[in-house]
Amino acid sequence: MFSFEYPYVLALIIVVFACLFFCQEKKLSIYFPYSENLKTLVKSKQLLRNSLKFLALSLVIIALASPITTKEIILDNSKGYEISLILDASGSMQESNKFGVVKKILVDFIKQRKTDKLALSIFADFAYTAVPLTYDKKSIIEILSHIDVGIAGQQRTALYEALFLSSKLFKGSHSKEKIAILLTDGIDNAGSVPLEVAMNRAKSNKIKVYTIGIGNAGDFNAGILREIAQGTGAEFFSANSIQGIKDIYMRINRLEKSKININKYEKKAYYFYYPLGLALMLLFLYFWQRNTWILNK
Protein backbone atom coordinates (compact mmCIF):
# COMPACT_ATOMS: atom_id res chain seq x y z
CA MET A 1 0.00 0.00 0.00
CA PHE A 2 1.41 3.39 -1.05
CA SER A 3 1.27 6.35 1.35
CA PHE A 4 3.28 9.21 2.87
CA GLU A 5 4.80 9.11 6.36
CA TYR A 6 4.34 12.88 6.74
CA PRO A 7 1.45 13.80 4.41
CA TYR A 8 0.94 17.24 6.02
CA VAL A 9 4.27 18.37 4.52
CA LEU A 10 2.64 18.23 1.07
CA ALA A 11 0.71 21.40 1.97
CA LEU A 12 3.95 23.33 1.34
CA ILE A 13 3.47 22.74 -2.39
CA ILE A 14 0.57 25.24 -2.26
CA VAL A 15 2.88 27.78 -0.58
CA VAL A 16 5.51 27.30 -3.29
CA PHE A 17 2.90 27.67 -6.03
CA ALA A 18 1.57 30.88 -4.45
CA CYS A 19 5.08 32.32 -4.15
CA LEU A 20 5.63 31.95 -7.88
CA PHE A 21 2.95 34.62 -8.40
CA PHE A 22 3.11 36.79 -5.29
CA CYS A 23 6.76 36.65 -4.24
CA GLN A 24 8.25 37.88 -7.54
CA GLU A 25 11.04 40.44 -7.29
CA LYS A 26 9.97 43.75 -8.87
CA LYS A 27 12.35 44.89 -11.57
CA LEU A 28 12.86 48.29 -13.22
CA SER A 29 11.21 48.36 -16.64
CA ILE A 30 13.01 50.02 -19.56
CA TYR A 31 11.12 50.68 -22.75
CA PHE A 32 12.58 49.54 -26.05
CA PRO A 33 10.71 50.32 -29.21
CA TYR A 34 9.90 47.45 -31.54
CA SER A 35 10.69 44.89 -28.82
CA GLU A 36 7.65 42.57 -29.00
CA ASN A 37 9.72 39.60 -30.18
CA LEU A 38 12.23 40.14 -27.38
CA LYS A 39 9.43 40.37 -24.81
CA THR A 40 7.94 37.07 -25.99
CA LEU A 41 11.34 35.38 -25.74
CA VAL A 42 11.90 36.72 -22.23
CA LYS A 43 8.49 35.51 -21.07
CA SER A 44 9.01 32.02 -22.46
CA LYS A 45 12.43 31.76 -20.80
CA GLN A 46 10.99 33.01 -17.53
CA LEU A 47 8.08 30.52 -17.73
CA LEU A 48 10.53 27.67 -18.30
CA ARG A 49 12.69 28.69 -15.32
CA ASN A 50 9.65 29.14 -13.06
CA SER A 51 8.30 25.75 -14.09
CA LEU A 52 11.64 24.08 -13.38
CA LYS A 53 11.86 25.85 -10.02
CA PHE A 54 8.28 24.89 -9.06
CA LEU A 55 8.69 21.24 -10.08
CA ALA A 56 12.06 20.93 -8.33
CA LEU A 57 10.80 22.43 -5.07
CA SER A 58 7.61 20.34 -5.26
CA LEU A 59 9.69 17.18 -5.66
CA VAL A 60 11.84 18.18 -2.66
CA ILE A 61 8.64 18.58 -0.62
CA ILE A 62 7.39 15.18 -1.82
CA ALA A 63 10.71 13.67 -0.73
CA LEU A 64 10.35 15.34 2.69
CA ALA A 65 6.84 13.85 2.99
CA SER A 66 8.58 10.47 2.71
CA PRO A 67 6.70 8.31 0.18
CA ILE A 68 6.53 4.69 1.35
CA THR A 69 4.89 1.38 0.61
CA THR A 70 3.79 -0.84 3.48
CA LYS A 71 3.29 -4.57 3.42
CA GLU A 72 1.78 -6.56 6.27
CA ILE A 73 3.93 -9.53 7.23
CA ILE A 74 2.32 -12.33 9.24
CA LEU A 75 4.51 -14.64 11.28
CA ASP A 76 2.77 -17.81 12.37
CA ASN A 77 4.52 -19.19 15.45
CA SER A 78 1.68 -21.51 16.29
CA LYS A 79 2.62 -24.76 17.99
CA GLY A 80 0.64 -27.53 16.41
CA TYR A 81 0.23 -31.19 17.21
CA GLU A 82 1.15 -34.27 15.25
CA ILE A 83 -1.95 -36.45 15.08
CA SER A 84 -2.44 -39.90 13.62
CA LEU A 85 -6.03 -40.89 12.85
CA ILE A 86 -6.42 -44.68 12.99
CA LEU A 87 -9.66 -45.93 11.45
CA ASP A 88 -11.24 -49.39 11.43
CA ALA A 89 -12.46 -50.24 7.91
CA SER A 90 -13.48 -53.86 8.50
CA GLY A 91 -16.77 -55.31 7.24
CA SER A 92 -18.63 -54.67 10.50
CA MET A 93 -18.19 -50.91 10.00
CA GLN A 94 -20.62 -51.17 7.10
CA GLU A 95 -23.54 -51.82 9.44
CA SER A 96 -25.85 -48.80 9.81
CA ASN A 97 -23.37 -46.89 7.63
CA LYS A 98 -21.04 -46.46 10.62
CA PHE A 99 -18.03 -45.96 8.36
CA GLY A 100 -19.71 -43.20 6.34
CA VAL A 101 -20.79 -41.39 9.50
CA VAL A 102 -17.30 -41.60 11.03
CA LYS A 103 -15.74 -40.26 7.82
CA LYS A 104 -17.95 -37.15 7.95
CA ILE A 105 -17.09 -36.57 11.61
CA LEU A 106 -13.39 -37.00 10.84
CA VAL A 107 -13.59 -34.40 8.06
CA ASP A 108 -14.97 -31.86 10.55
CA PHE A 109 -12.24 -32.77 13.03
CA ILE A 110 -9.50 -32.42 10.39
CA LYS A 111 -10.74 -28.97 9.36
CA GLN A 112 -10.51 -27.74 12.95
CA ARG A 113 -6.87 -28.79 13.36
CA LYS A 114 -5.52 -25.87 11.32
CA THR A 115 -1.95 -25.81 12.64
CA ASP A 116 -1.42 -29.56 13.07
CA LYS A 117 0.24 -32.25 11.01
CA LEU A 118 -2.11 -35.18 10.49
CA ALA A 119 -1.76 -38.75 9.27
CA LEU A 120 -4.32 -41.39 8.37
CA SER A 121 -4.01 -45.14 8.94
CA ILE A 122 -6.59 -47.75 7.92
CA PHE A 123 -6.92 -51.29 9.21
CA ALA A 124 -9.02 -54.44 8.78
CA ASP A 125 -7.36 -57.74 7.74
CA PHE A 126 -4.13 -55.73 7.64
CA ALA A 127 -3.05 -52.17 8.43
CA TYR A 128 -1.61 -49.59 6.07
CA THR A 129 -0.76 -45.89 6.02
CA ALA A 130 -3.15 -44.00 3.76
CA VAL A 131 -1.53 -40.60 4.40
CA PRO A 132 1.76 -39.94 6.26
CA LEU A 133 2.06 -36.91 8.55
CA THR A 134 1.31 -33.77 6.56
CA TYR A 135 -0.03 -30.23 6.88
CA ASP A 136 -2.02 -30.72 3.67
CA LYS A 137 -5.54 -31.11 5.06
CA LYS A 138 -7.13 -31.04 1.61
CA SER A 139 -5.18 -34.12 0.54
CA ILE A 140 -6.19 -36.04 3.66
CA ILE A 141 -9.87 -35.18 3.16
CA GLU A 142 -9.67 -36.09 -0.53
CA ILE A 143 -8.04 -39.47 0.15
CA LEU A 144 -10.44 -40.18 3.02
CA SER A 145 -13.39 -39.58 0.68
CA HIS A 146 -12.19 -42.44 -1.57
CA ILE A 147 -11.66 -44.94 1.26
CA ASP A 148 -14.45 -47.39 1.94
CA VAL A 149 -15.13 -50.54 3.92
CA GLY A 150 -13.20 -53.53 2.57
CA ILE A 151 -10.22 -51.57 1.27
CA ALA A 152 -7.98 -53.46 3.72
CA GLY A 153 -10.04 -56.66 3.81
CA GLN A 154 -13.44 -57.52 5.25
CA GLN A 155 -13.35 -60.24 7.87
CA ARG A 156 -10.72 -59.45 10.47
CA THR A 157 -9.36 -56.62 12.65
CA ALA A 158 -5.59 -56.00 12.88
CA LEU A 159 -5.93 -53.44 15.67
CA TYR A 160 -2.52 -53.90 17.35
CA GLU A 161 -0.76 -53.89 13.99
CA ALA A 162 -2.47 -50.59 13.15
CA LEU A 163 -1.32 -49.07 16.45
CA PHE A 164 2.26 -50.28 15.87
CA LEU A 165 2.32 -49.01 12.28
CA SER A 166 0.85 -45.66 13.25
CA SER A 167 3.41 -45.23 16.03
CA LYS A 168 6.21 -45.69 13.50
CA LEU A 169 4.99 -42.60 11.66
CA PHE A 170 6.31 -40.46 14.54
CA LYS A 171 9.85 -41.84 14.31
CA GLY A 172 12.30 -38.93 14.22
CA SER A 173 9.61 -36.44 15.16
CA HIS A 174 10.69 -33.50 17.35
CA SER A 175 7.15 -32.47 18.21
CA LYS A 176 6.33 -32.38 21.92
CA GLU A 177 2.64 -32.98 21.22
CA LYS A 178 2.02 -36.35 19.56
CA ILE A 179 -1.32 -38.10 19.73
CA ALA A 180 -3.15 -40.93 18.00
CA ILE A 181 -6.91 -41.44 17.87
CA LEU A 182 -7.88 -45.06 17.30
CA LEU A 183 -11.49 -45.89 16.45
CA THR A 184 -12.84 -49.43 16.19
CA ASP A 185 -16.00 -51.47 16.54
CA GLY A 186 -14.22 -54.79 16.94
CA ILE A 187 -11.61 -56.92 18.70
CA ASP A 188 -8.07 -57.61 17.49
CA ASN A 189 -8.02 -60.96 15.70
CA ALA A 190 -5.45 -60.45 12.94
CA GLY A 191 -1.87 -59.33 12.47
CA SER A 192 1.36 -60.55 14.02
CA VAL A 193 2.03 -57.70 16.46
CA PRO A 194 1.31 -58.38 20.17
CA LEU A 195 -0.41 -55.70 22.24
CA GLU A 196 2.64 -55.20 24.46
CA VAL A 197 4.90 -54.52 21.46
CA ALA A 198 2.43 -52.03 19.97
CA MET A 199 2.02 -50.19 23.28
CA ASN A 200 5.77 -50.07 23.91
CA ARG A 201 6.28 -48.53 20.50
CA ALA A 202 3.70 -45.84 21.28
CA LYS A 203 5.22 -45.17 24.71
CA SER A 204 8.79 -44.98 23.37
CA ASN A 205 7.67 -42.33 20.89
CA LYS A 206 5.73 -40.53 23.65
CA ILE A 207 2.40 -40.80 21.84
CA LYS A 208 -0.86 -40.36 23.69
CA VAL A 209 -3.33 -42.85 22.20
CA TYR A 210 -7.00 -41.96 22.56
CA THR A 211 -9.18 -45.01 21.92
CA ILE A 212 -12.82 -45.02 20.84
CA GLY A 213 -15.06 -48.07 20.84
CA ILE A 214 -18.31 -47.70 18.89
CA GLY A 215 -21.40 -49.89 18.80
CA ASN A 216 -22.65 -52.21 21.52
CA ALA A 217 -20.42 -52.91 24.52
CA GLY A 218 -19.91 -56.54 23.48
CA ASP A 219 -18.66 -55.60 20.00
CA PHE A 220 -15.29 -54.28 21.21
CA ASN A 221 -12.96 -55.03 24.09
CA ALA A 222 -13.37 -52.02 26.37
CA GLY A 223 -10.73 -53.35 28.78
CA ILE A 224 -8.02 -53.50 26.10
CA LEU A 225 -8.93 -50.11 24.65
CA ARG A 226 -8.87 -48.58 28.13
CA GLU A 227 -5.48 -50.19 28.81
CA ILE A 228 -4.03 -48.72 25.62
CA ALA A 229 -5.36 -45.24 26.40
CA GLN A 230 -4.44 -45.10 30.07
CA GLY A 231 -1.07 -46.73 29.43
CA THR A 232 -0.12 -43.89 27.10
CA GLY A 233 -1.57 -41.05 29.18
CA ALA A 234 -4.78 -40.60 27.20
CA GLU A 235 -8.45 -41.56 27.63
CA PHE A 236 -10.83 -44.26 26.44
CA PHE A 237 -14.28 -43.38 25.10
CA SER A 238 -17.24 -45.44 23.95
CA ALA A 239 -20.24 -44.42 21.88
CA ASN A 240 -23.29 -46.14 20.43
CA SER A 241 -24.76 -43.19 18.53
CA ILE A 242 -23.76 -40.65 15.91
CA GLN A 243 -23.99 -37.79 18.40
CA GLY A 244 -21.89 -39.79 20.84
CA ILE A 245 -19.10 -40.16 18.28
CA LYS A 246 -19.29 -36.43 17.44
CA ASP A 247 -19.09 -35.51 21.12
CA ILE A 248 -15.98 -37.67 21.59
CA TYR A 249 -14.06 -36.02 18.75
CA MET A 250 -15.18 -32.60 19.98
CA ARG A 251 -13.95 -33.44 23.46
CA ILE A 252 -10.57 -34.64 22.17
CA ASN A 253 -10.37 -31.45 20.12
CA ARG A 254 -10.86 -29.40 23.30
CA LEU A 255 -8.47 -31.52 25.38
CA GLU A 256 -5.66 -31.29 22.84
CA LYS A 257 -5.84 -27.66 21.77
CA SER A 258 -3.08 -26.23 19.59
CA LYS A 259 -1.36 -23.03 20.70
CA ILE A 260 -2.16 -20.27 18.21
CA ASN A 261 0.46 -17.49 18.17
CA ILE A 262 0.32 -15.18 15.16
CA ASN A 263 2.41 -11.98 15.07
CA LYS A 264 1.86 -9.19 12.57
CA TYR A 265 4.20 -6.36 11.60
CA GLU A 266 4.53 -3.88 8.77
CA LYS A 267 7.45 -3.88 6.37
CA LYS A 268 8.14 -0.40 4.99
CA ALA A 269 9.98 0.51 1.80
CA TYR A 270 11.15 4.14 1.44
CA TYR A 271 11.17 5.95 -1.92
CA PHE A 272 12.18 9.53 -0.99
CA TYR A 273 15.39 9.25 -3.05
CA TYR A 274 13.44 9.09 -6.33
CA PRO A 275 11.76 12.53 -6.09
CA LEU A 276 14.90 13.95 -4.43
CA GLY A 277 17.13 12.75 -7.27
CA LEU A 278 14.73 14.13 -9.88
CA ALA A 279 14.55 17.45 -7.99
CA LEU A 280 18.35 17.79 -8.08
CA MET A 281 18.33 17.20 -11.84
CA LEU A 282 15.66 19.87 -12.35
CA LEU A 283 17.53 22.34 -10.13
CA PHE A 284 20.65 21.72 -12.17
CA LEU A 285 18.66 22.53 -15.34
CA TYR A 286 17.20 25.61 -13.66
CA PHE A 287 20.59 27.08 -12.74
CA TRP A 288 22.03 26.12 -16.12
CA GLN A 289 19.17 27.94 -17.87
CA ARG A 290 19.55 30.92 -15.59
CA ASN A 291 23.31 31.21 -16.04
CA THR A 292 23.04 30.74 -19.80
CA TRP A 293 20.47 33.53 -19.98
CA ILE A 294 22.69 35.86 -17.91
CA LEU A 295 25.73 35.15 -20.09
CA ASN A 296 23.71 35.75 -23.23
CA LYS A 297 22.68 39.12 -21.87
C-alpha positions as CSV (number, residue, x, y, z in Angstrom):
1,M,0.0,0.0,0.0
2,F,1.4,3.4,-1.1
3,S,1.3,6.4,1.4
4,F,3.3,9.2,2.9
5,E,4.8,9.1,6.4
6,Y,4.3,12.9,6.7
7,P,1.4,13.8,4.4
8,Y,0.9,17.2,6.0
9,V,4.3,18.4,4.5
10,L,2.6,18.2,1.1
11,A,0.7,21.4,2.0
12,L,3.9,23.3,1.3
13,I,3.5,22.7,-2.4
14,I,0.6,25.2,-2.3
15,V,2.9,27.8,-0.6
16,V,5.5,27.3,-3.3
17,F,2.9,27.7,-6.0
18,A,1.6,30.9,-4.4
19,C,5.1,32.3,-4.2
20,L,5.6,32.0,-7.9
21,F,2.9,34.6,-8.4
22,F,3.1,36.8,-5.3
23,C,6.8,36.7,-4.2
24,Q,8.2,37.9,-7.5
25,E,11.0,40.4,-7.3
26,K,10.0,43.7,-8.9
27,K,12.4,44.9,-11.6
28,L,12.9,48.3,-13.2
29,S,11.2,48.4,-16.6
30,I,13.0,50.0,-19.6
31,Y,11.1,50.7,-22.8
32,F,12.6,49.5,-26.0
33,P,10.7,50.3,-29.2
34,Y,9.9,47.4,-31.5
35,S,10.7,44.9,-28.8
36,E,7.6,42.6,-29.0
37,N,9.7,39.6,-30.2
38,L,12.2,40.1,-27.4
39,K,9.4,40.4,-24.8
40,T,7.9,37.1,-26.0
41,L,11.3,35.4,-25.7
42,V,11.9,36.7,-22.2
43,K,8.5,35.5,-21.1
44,S,9.0,32.0,-22.5
45,K,12.4,31.8,-20.8
46,Q,11.0,33.0,-17.5
47,L,8.1,30.5,-17.7
48,L,10.5,27.7,-18.3
49,R,12.7,28.7,-15.3
50,N,9.7,29.1,-13.1
51,S,8.3,25.7,-14.1
52,L,11.6,24.1,-13.4
53,K,11.9,25.8,-10.0
54,F,8.3,24.9,-9.1
55,L,8.7,21.2,-10.1
56,A,12.1,20.9,-8.3
57,L,10.8,22.4,-5.1
58,S,7.6,20.3,-5.3
59,L,9.7,17.2,-5.7
60,V,11.8,18.2,-2.7
61,I,8.6,18.6,-0.6
62,I,7.4,15.2,-1.8
63,A,10.7,13.7,-0.7
64,L,10.3,15.3,2.7
65,A,6.8,13.9,3.0
66,S,8.6,10.5,2.7
67,P,6.7,8.3,0.2
68,I,6.5,4.7,1.3
69,T,4.9,1.4,0.6
70,T,3.8,-0.8,3.5
71,K,3.3,-4.6,3.4
72,E,1.8,-6.6,6.3
73,I,3.9,-9.5,7.2
74,I,2.3,-12.3,9.2
75,L,4.5,-14.6,11.3
76,D,2.8,-17.8,12.4
77,N,4.5,-19.2,15.5
78,S,1.7,-21.5,16.3
79,K,2.6,-24.8,18.0
80,G,0.6,-27.5,16.4
81,Y,0.2,-31.2,17.2
82,E,1.1,-34.3,15.2
83,I,-1.9,-36.4,15.1
84,S,-2.4,-39.9,13.6
85,L,-6.0,-40.9,12.9
86,I,-6.4,-44.7,13.0
87,L,-9.7,-45.9,11.5
88,D,-11.2,-49.4,11.4
89,A,-12.5,-50.2,7.9
90,S,-13.5,-53.9,8.5
91,G,-16.8,-55.3,7.2
92,S,-18.6,-54.7,10.5
93,M,-18.2,-50.9,10.0
94,Q,-20.6,-51.2,7.1
95,E,-23.5,-51.8,9.4
96,S,-25.8,-48.8,9.8
97,N,-23.4,-46.9,7.6
98,K,-21.0,-46.5,10.6
99,F,-18.0,-46.0,8.4
100,G,-19.7,-43.2,6.3
101,V,-20.8,-41.4,9.5
102,V,-17.3,-41.6,11.0
103,K,-15.7,-40.3,7.8
104,K,-17.9,-37.2,8.0
105,I,-17.1,-36.6,11.6
106,L,-13.4,-37.0,10.8
107,V,-13.6,-34.4,8.1
108,D,-15.0,-31.9,10.6
109,F,-12.2,-32.8,13.0
110,I,-9.5,-32.4,10.4
111,K,-10.7,-29.0,9.4
112,Q,-10.5,-27.7,13.0
113,R,-6.9,-28.8,13.4
114,K,-5.5,-25.9,11.3
115,T,-1.9,-25.8,12.6
116,D,-1.4,-29.6,13.1
117,K,0.2,-32.3,11.0
118,L,-2.1,-35.2,10.5
119,A,-1.8,-38.8,9.3
120,L,-4.3,-41.4,8.4
121,S,-4.0,-45.1,8.9
122,I,-6.6,-47.7,7.9
123,F,-6.9,-51.3,9.2
124,A,-9.0,-54.4,8.8
125,D,-7.4,-57.7,7.7
126,F,-4.1,-55.7,7.6
127,A,-3.1,-52.2,8.4
128,Y,-1.6,-49.6,6.1
129,T,-0.8,-45.9,6.0
130,A,-3.1,-44.0,3.8
131,V,-1.5,-40.6,4.4
132,P,1.8,-39.9,6.3
133,L,2.1,-36.9,8.5
134,T,1.3,-33.8,6.6
135,Y,0.0,-30.2,6.9
136,D,-2.0,-30.7,3.7
137,K,-5.5,-31.1,5.1
138,K,-7.1,-31.0,1.6
139,S,-5.2,-34.1,0.5
140,I,-6.2,-36.0,3.7
141,I,-9.9,-35.2,3.2
142,E,-9.7,-36.1,-0.5
143,I,-8.0,-39.5,0.1
144,L,-10.4,-40.2,3.0
145,S,-13.4,-39.6,0.7
146,H,-12.2,-42.4,-1.6
147,I,-11.7,-44.9,1.3
148,D,-14.4,-47.4,1.9
149,V,-15.1,-50.5,3.9
150,G,-13.2,-53.5,2.6
151,I,-10.2,-51.6,1.3
152,A,-8.0,-53.5,3.7
153,G,-10.0,-56.7,3.8
154,Q,-13.4,-57.5,5.3
155,Q,-13.4,-60.2,7.9
156,R,-10.7,-59.4,10.5
157,T,-9.4,-56.6,12.7
158,A,-5.6,-56.0,12.9
159,L,-5.9,-53.4,15.7
160,Y,-2.5,-53.9,17.4
161,E,-0.8,-53.9,14.0
162,A,-2.5,-50.6,13.2
163,L,-1.3,-49.1,16.4
164,F,2.3,-50.3,15.9
165,L,2.3,-49.0,12.3
166,S,0.8,-45.7,13.2
167,S,3.4,-45.2,16.0
168,K,6.2,-45.7,13.5
169,L,5.0,-42.6,11.7
170,F,6.3,-40.5,14.5
171,K,9.8,-41.8,14.3
172,G,12.3,-38.9,14.2
173,S,9.6,-36.4,15.2
174,H,10.7,-33.5,17.3
175,S,7.1,-32.5,18.2
176,K,6.3,-32.4,21.9
177,E,2.6,-33.0,21.2
178,K,2.0,-36.3,19.6
179,I,-1.3,-38.1,19.7
180,A,-3.2,-40.9,18.0
181,I,-6.9,-41.4,17.9
182,L,-7.9,-45.1,17.3
183,L,-11.5,-45.9,16.4
184,T,-12.8,-49.4,16.2
185,D,-16.0,-51.5,16.5
186,G,-14.2,-54.8,16.9
187,I,-11.6,-56.9,18.7
188,D,-8.1,-57.6,17.5
189,N,-8.0,-61.0,15.7
190,A,-5.5,-60.5,12.9
191,G,-1.9,-59.3,12.5
192,S,1.4,-60.6,14.0
193,V,2.0,-57.7,16.5
194,P,1.3,-58.4,20.2
195,L,-0.4,-55.7,22.2
196,E,2.6,-55.2,24.5
197,V,4.9,-54.5,21.5
198,A,2.4,-52.0,20.0
199,M,2.0,-50.2,23.3
200,N,5.8,-50.1,23.9
201,R,6.3,-48.5,20.5
202,A,3.7,-45.8,21.3
203,K,5.2,-45.2,24.7
204,S,8.8,-45.0,23.4
205,N,7.7,-42.3,20.9
206,K,5.7,-40.5,23.7
207,I,2.4,-40.8,21.8
208,K,-0.9,-40.4,23.7
209,V,-3.3,-42.8,22.2
210,Y,-7.0,-42.0,22.6
211,T,-9.2,-45.0,21.9
212,I,-12.8,-45.0,20.8
213,G,-15.1,-48.1,20.8
214,I,-18.3,-47.7,18.9
215,G,-21.4,-49.9,18.8
216,N,-22.7,-52.2,21.5
217,A,-20.4,-52.9,24.5
218,G,-19.9,-56.5,23.5
219,D,-18.7,-55.6,20.0
220,F,-15.3,-54.3,21.2
221,N,-13.0,-55.0,24.1
222,A,-13.4,-52.0,26.4
223,G,-10.7,-53.3,28.8
224,I,-8.0,-53.5,26.1
225,L,-8.9,-50.1,24.7
226,R,-8.9,-48.6,28.1
227,E,-5.5,-50.2,28.8
228,I,-4.0,-48.7,25.6
229,A,-5.4,-45.2,26.4
230,Q,-4.4,-45.1,30.1
231,G,-1.1,-46.7,29.4
232,T,-0.1,-43.9,27.1
233,G,-1.6,-41.0,29.2
234,A,-4.8,-40.6,27.2
235,E,-8.4,-41.6,27.6
236,F,-10.8,-44.3,26.4
237,F,-14.3,-43.4,25.1
238,S,-17.2,-45.4,24.0
239,A,-20.2,-44.4,21.9
240,N,-23.3,-46.1,20.4
241,S,-24.8,-43.2,18.5
242,I,-23.8,-40.6,15.9
243,Q,-24.0,-37.8,18.4
244,G,-21.9,-39.8,20.8
245,I,-19.1,-40.2,18.3
246,K,-19.3,-36.4,17.4
247,D,-19.1,-35.5,21.1
248,I,-16.0,-37.7,21.6
249,Y,-14.1,-36.0,18.7
250,M,-15.2,-32.6,20.0
251,R,-13.9,-33.4,23.5
252,I,-10.6,-34.6,22.2
253,N,-10.4,-31.4,20.1
254,R,-10.9,-29.4,23.3
255,L,-8.5,-31.5,25.4
256,E,-5.7,-31.3,22.8
257,K,-5.8,-27.7,21.8
258,S,-3.1,-26.2,19.6
259,K,-1.4,-23.0,20.7
260,I,-2.2,-20.3,18.2
261,N,0.5,-17.5,18.2
262,I,0.3,-15.2,15.2
263,N,2.4,-12.0,15.1
264,K,1.9,-9.2,12.6
265,Y,4.2,-6.4,11.6
266,E,4.5,-3.9,8.8
267,K,7.4,-3.9,6.4
268,K,8.1,-0.4,5.0
269,A,10.0,0.5,1.8
270,Y,11.2,4.1,1.4
271,Y,11.2,6.0,-1.9
272,F,12.2,9.5,-1.0
273,Y,15.4,9.3,-3.0
274,Y,13.4,9.1,-6.3
275,P,11.8,12.5,-6.1
276,L,14.9,13.9,-4.4
277,G,17.1,12.8,-7.3
278,L,14.7,14.1,-9.9
279,A,14.6,17.4,-8.0
280,L,18.4,17.8,-8.1
281,M,18.3,17.2,-11.8
282,L,15.7,19.9,-12.4
283,L,17.5,22.3,-10.1
284,F,20.7,21.7,-12.2
285,L,18.7,22.5,-15.3
286,Y,17.2,25.6,-13.7
287,F,20.6,27.1,-12.7
288,W,22.0,26.1,-16.1
289,Q,19.2,27.9,-17.9
290,R,19.5,30.9,-15.6
291,N,23.3,31.2,-16.0
292,T,23.0,30.7,-19.8
293,W,20.5,33.5,-20.0
294,I,22.7,35.9,-17.9
295,L,25.7,35.1,-20.1
296,N,23.7,35.7,-23.2
297,K,22.7,39.1,-21.9
